[in-house]
Structures are given as C-alpha cells and as structure tokens.
Amino acid sequence: MTALHFSEPSSDKRQLEEGEAFTPRFDINGLVTAVVTDASDGVLLMVAHMNAQALALTLETGIAHYWSRSRNALWKKGETSGNFQHVIEIRTDCDQDAVWLRVKVTGHDATCHTGRRSCFYRTVALFDGKGTLAGDGTKPLFDAQETYRKPR
C-alpha cells in the first residue's frame, strides 16, 4: 500500500466548496467526523471519527477504518466482530470537515458493539423538560459479550 497524504485545505472558500481537490479539514485533534449509512436502504448505522491514517486506509483498502477516541487507537471496523464495512461511496460536506460513508456490512450485518445493526437503537422522549430513553425494539444480531470478550 502506498501512503496517502492529504493536502492542506484551501483558504479560498470557493475552491474548498466547489473545487475538485479532496482536502479534508481535520479538527484540532486531527479528526474528521464520519457519518455511516447502509448503502442499500440508507439506515444510519453509526457516527465515528477518522484521523488522516484511518481515512487514508479506508480510501486505499475500501474497508472502513476509524480512530477510537476512547481507546486512542486506529480501528478497522469488523476486525474483531467480522462485521466489516465495505465502502460503496464516500461523500464530503461543503467545507470538507465531515465525511459520509455509504457501506455494505458483511458478517452479521451488525455495526454496533452491542450487536445491533445500528448504534441508533434508542429514541429520546421529552417529558417535563427531561429526556428519557426508550429502545426501538431491535435485538442484537450476535452475542456482543462473547465476541468482544477479552482474553484472560
């Protein structure tokens, strides 16, 4: 694999918004937000972050890679669970500070570490100015405790 390096975003707003150069605008922590949906039905699967290395690996391999803020580590989606995200299309927003990945998930067709298809399996109901969570009825597609069990 060749190393992919991103150019600095243009200071010319028109070039950034209308030009042909992909120059992602990473935040102060070196991350860009990644919104991930199912390529076939549009279901929102997850929101994650990518650093330059994760984005470059995603572009080079066609498999989604992310940066885990909690683990402070690069993360190839599906490496542990077998639920790989094969990238069908990548889009960027107008100022290139977010990317949208349309993916096909293999394995159990689950994206969430809880074993569900989507990380967005709860709704927020407002009652007396407070939010209350309620599940949407979806069940895990695999046993997350078994899949992510740490070796002793």
Secondary structure, 3 states (H helix, E strand, C coil): CCCCCCCCCCCCHHHHHHCCCCCCCCCCCCCEEEEEEECCCCCEEEEEEECHHHHHHHHHHCECEEEECCCCEEEECCCCCCCCEEEEEEEECCCCCEEEEEEEECCCCCCCCCCCCCCCCEEEEEECCEEEEEECCCCCCCCHHHHCCCCC
